[in-house]
Amino acid sequence: MAFDFKKEFKEYYMPKNKPELVTVPPMNYIAVRGQGDPNDPAGDYQRAIGVLYAVAYTLKMSYKSDYHIAGFFEYVVPPLEGFWQQDGAAGIDYNNKSAFRWTSVIRLPDFVTPSDFDWAVAAASAKKQLDCSGASFLTVDEGLCVQMMHLGPFDDEPHSVAMMDAFAREHGFVSDLSDARLHHEIYLSDARRVAPEKWRTVIRHPVRPA
């Protein structure tokens, strides 16, 4: 059976719908950076998603190619994630989506090296006739965070964020959002097939001792 990150690492992908503390270890990602409203059908975000999945599935299916990755095992492509920020904002202003700067990511298995990644970018570009040169190999060490499962539309996230902030204060921590530690979302629902009120999104914020 293929390795499934969501099942093997439930503490990072399947939190409860109430805040909790978690220490997140360093993880490697396929990353595409951009800015603007993610809901714009002709915007950079939609193109970024195409690039991410092209590279992700090239790596997943590499065992059927002439390229062999040391230590490879079959796995389920992890869910789409995103790191979000806005210039001059302490958190996220959901009413100003055009101001978003985002890094859209998909987690990589640890056996994927930067050299393997470079091969996948070139192979995906050639096979898909898609410019994947904007994809980069990114390592993120989030450290101590507060997270919870948000249920419902993205625009309702402020309610969950307020719960997370209150939980952090009650336990002697404060939000540590910065240019280096960002608002993080993990998307567990296919927004094209699931009603917004049933969307499941992991929200994760960095914290530090008060």
BAROBA-884834 format. One record per residue (C-alpha): residue number from 1; residue in one letter; y negated, z negated, x negated. Coordinates in steps of 0.25 Angstrom, whole numbers, plus 5000, padded with zeros to 4 digits. Example, Ala and Ser with C-alpha at 12.3 -4.5 7.8 and 13.67 -1.06 7.14 Angstrom:
<pavexs>
PAVEX num residuo    y    z    x
PAVEX   1       A 5018 4969 4951
PAVEX   2       S 5004 4971 4945
</pavexs>
This chain:
<pavexs>
PAVEX num residuo    y    z    x
PAVEX   1       M 5000 5000 5000
PAVEX   2       A 4986 5004 4995
PAVEX   3       F 4978 4992 4989
PAVEX   4       D 4967 4989 5000
PAVEX   5       F 4955 4981 4994
PAVEX   6       K 4951 4976 5008
PAVEX   7       K 4964 4969 5010
PAVEX   8       E 4966 4964 4995
PAVEX   9       F 4952 4959 4994
PAVEX  10       K 4949 4954 5008
PAVEX  11       E 4939 4943 5002
PAVEX  12       Y 4930 4955 4999
PAVEX  13       Y 4932 4965 5010
PAVEX  14       M 4936 4956 5022
PAVEX  15       P 4927 4944 5024
PAVEX  16       K 4926 4937 5037
PAVEX  17       N 4914 4939 5046
PAVEX  18       K 4907 4927 5040
PAVEX  19       P 4901 4925 5027
PAVEX  20       E 4909 4920 5014
PAVEX  21       L 4907 4919 4999
PAVEX  22       V 4915 4929 4990
PAVEX  23       T 4915 4932 4976
PAVEX  24       V 4916 4947 4974
PAVEX  25       P 4922 4951 4960
PAVEX  26       P 4917 4964 4953
PAVEX  27       M 4922 4977 4960
PAVEX  28       N 4921 4992 4956
PAVEX  29       Y 4915 5002 4966
PAVEX  30       I 4912 5017 4968
PAVEX  31       A 4897 5016 4971
PAVEX  32       V 4887 5026 4976
PAVEX  33       R 4873 5021 4977
PAVEX  34       G 4862 5026 4986
PAVEX  35       Q 4851 5022 4996
PAVEX  36       G 4846 5025 5010
PAVEX  37       D 4852 5022 5024
PAVEX  38       P 4867 5022 5024
PAVEX  39       N 4867 5027 5039
PAVEX  40       D 4860 5040 5035
PAVEX  41       P 4871 5051 5037
PAVEX  42       A 4864 5060 5027
PAVEX  43       G 4861 5048 5017
PAVEX  44       D 4866 5045 5003
PAVEX  45       Y 4875 5034 5009
PAVEX  46       Q 4884 5043 5016
PAVEX  47       R 4886 5052 5004
PAVEX  48       A 4889 5040 4996
PAVEX  49       I 4900 5036 5005
PAVEX  50       G 4906 5050 5003
PAVEX  51       V 4906 5048 4988
PAVEX  52       L 4912 5034 4988
PAVEX  53       Y 4924 5038 4996
PAVEX  54       A 4926 5051 4988
PAVEX  55       V 4927 5043 4975
PAVEX  56       A 4935 5032 4981
PAVEX  57       Y 4945 5041 4987
PAVEX  58       T 4946 5049 4974
PAVEX  59       L 4950 5036 4967
PAVEX  60       K 4959 5032 4978
PAVEX  61       M 4967 5045 4977
PAVEX  62       S 4966 5046 4962
PAVEX  63       Y 4981 5044 4961
PAVEX  64       K 4984 5057 4967
PAVEX  65       S 4975 5064 4957
PAVEX  66       D 4977 5067 4942
PAVEX  67       Y 4968 5056 4939
PAVEX  68       H 4975 5042 4937
PAVEX  69       I 4968 5029 4938
PAVEX  70       A 4975 5018 4930
PAVEX  71       G 4979 5006 4938
PAVEX  72       F 4977 5014 4951
PAVEX  73       F 4983 5009 4964
PAVEX  74       E 4982 5014 4978
PAVEX  75       Y 4971 5008 4986
PAVEX  76       V 4963 5009 4999
PAVEX  77       V 4948 5013 4996
PAVEX  78       P 4940 5001 4998
PAVEX  79       P 4929 5000 5009
PAVEX  80       L 4915 5006 5007
PAVEX  81       E 4905 4996 5003
PAVEX  82       G 4890 4995 5000
PAVEX  83       F 4880 4988 4992
PAVEX  84       W 4866 4988 4999
PAVEX  85       Q 4852 4985 4995
PAVEX  86       Q 4837 4988 4998
PAVEX  87       D 4825 4987 4989
PAVEX  88       G 4816 4975 4991
PAVEX  89       A 4826 4969 5001
PAVEX  90       A 4833 4956 4999
PAVEX  91       G 4845 4960 5008
PAVEX  92       I 4847 4972 5017
PAVEX  93       D 4837 4977 5028
PAVEX  94       Y 4846 4984 5038
PAVEX  95       N 4834 4990 5044
PAVEX  96       N 4830 4998 5032
PAVEX  97       K 4843 5006 5028
PAVEX  98       S 4835 5017 5021
PAVEX  99       A 4832 5007 5010
PAVEX 100       F 4846 5004 5007
PAVEX 101       R 4851 5006 4993
PAVEX 102       W 4866 5005 4993
PAVEX 103       T 4878 5006 4984
PAVEX 104       S 4890 5011 4992
PAVEX 105       V 4903 5008 4986
PAVEX 106       I 4918 5008 4987
PAVEX 107       R 4927 4998 4979
PAVEX 108       L 4935 5003 4967
PAVEX 109       P 4949 4998 4963
PAVEX 110       D 4948 4991 4950
PAVEX 111       F 4957 5001 4943
PAVEX 112       V 4946 5012 4945
PAVEX 113       T 4938 5013 4931
PAVEX 114       P 4925 5020 4929
PAVEX 115       S 4932 5032 4923
PAVEX 116       D 4941 5033 4936
PAVEX 117       F 4929 5032 4944
PAVEX 118       D 4922 5043 4937
PAVEX 119       W 4935 5052 4939
PAVEX 120       A 4934 5049 4954
PAVEX 121       V 4920 5053 4955
PAVEX 122       A 4922 5066 4948
PAVEX 123       A 4935 5069 4956
PAVEX 124       A 4929 5065 4970
PAVEX 125       S 4917 5074 4967
PAVEX 126       A 4925 5086 4964
PAVEX 127       K 4936 5084 4975
PAVEX 128       K 4926 5080 4986
PAVEX 129       Q 4915 5090 4981
PAVEX 130       L 4906 5078 4982
PAVEX 131       D 4896 5072 4972
PAVEX 132       C 4902 5058 4969
PAVEX 133       S 4893 5056 4956
PAVEX 134       G 4885 5046 4963
PAVEX 135       A 4897 5036 4963
PAVEX 136       S 4897 5026 4953
PAVEX 137       F 4907 5015 4948
PAVEX 138       L 4901 5001 4952
PAVEX 139       T 4905 4987 4949
PAVEX 140       V 4900 4976 4957
PAVEX 141       D 4901 4961 4955
PAVEX 142       E 4896 4955 4968
PAVEX 143       G 4900 4940 4964
PAVEX 144       L 4897 4929 4974
PAVEX 145       C 4894 4935 4988
PAVEX 146       V 4894 4931 5003
PAVEX 147       Q 4901 4941 5012
PAVEX 148       M 4905 4943 5026
PAVEX 149       M 4911 4953 5036
PAVEX 150       H 4900 4959 5044
PAVEX 151       L 4905 4964 5058
PAVEX 152       G 4896 4975 5065
PAVEX 153       P 4885 4985 5061
PAVEX 154       F 4878 4985 5048
PAVEX 155       D 4865 4982 5054
PAVEX 156       D 4870 4969 5059
PAVEX 157       E 4873 4964 5045
PAVEX 158       P 4861 4955 5044
PAVEX 159       H 4868 4945 5053
PAVEX 160       S 4880 4944 5043
PAVEX 161       V 4870 4944 5031
PAVEX 162       A 4863 4932 5037
PAVEX 163       M 4876 4925 5039
PAVEX 164       M 4880 4927 5024
PAVEX 165       D 4866 4922 5019
PAVEX 166       A 4868 4910 5028
PAVEX 167       F 4882 4907 5022
PAVEX 168       A 4877 4909 5008
PAVEX 169       R 4866 4899 5010
PAVEX 170       E 4876 4889 5016
PAVEX 171       H 4884 4890 5004
PAVEX 172       G 4873 4889 4993
PAVEX 173       F 4871 4904 4991
PAVEX 174       V 4860 4914 4993
PAVEX 175       S 4860 4929 4994
PAVEX 176       D 4860 4936 4980
PAVEX 177       L 4856 4950 4985
PAVEX 178       S 4850 4958 4973
PAVEX 179       D 4849 4972 4967
PAVEX 180       A 4862 4968 4960
PAVEX 181       R 4869 4960 4971
PAVEX 182       L 4869 4968 4984
PAVEX 183       H 4872 4968 4999
PAVEX 184       H 4886 4973 5000
PAVEX 185       E 4894 4978 5012
PAVEX 186       I 4909 4982 5013
PAVEX 187       Y 4912 4992 5025
PAVEX 188       L 4925 4989 5031
PAVEX 189       S 4923 4998 5044
PAVEX 190       D 4922 5013 5045
PAVEX 191       A 4908 5014 5052
PAVEX 192       R 4912 5028 5057
PAVEX 193       R 4924 5022 5065
PAVEX 194       V 4921 5008 5068
PAVEX 195       A 4910 5003 5078
PAVEX 196       P 4898 4996 5071
PAVEX 197       E 4901 4983 5078
PAVEX 198       K 4915 4983 5071
PAVEX 199       W 4910 4986 5057
PAVEX 200       R 4915 4977 5046
PAVEX 201       T 4906 4976 5034
PAVEX 202       V 4908 4965 5023
PAVEX 203       I 4894 4961 5019
PAVEX 204       R 4893 4954 5005
PAVEX 205       H 4880 4948 4999
PAVEX 206       P 4879 4942 4985
PAVEX 207       V 4875 4927 4984
PAVEX 208       R 4871 4917 4974
PAVEX 209       P 4870 4901 4973
PAVEX 210       A 4857 4897 4980
</pavexs>
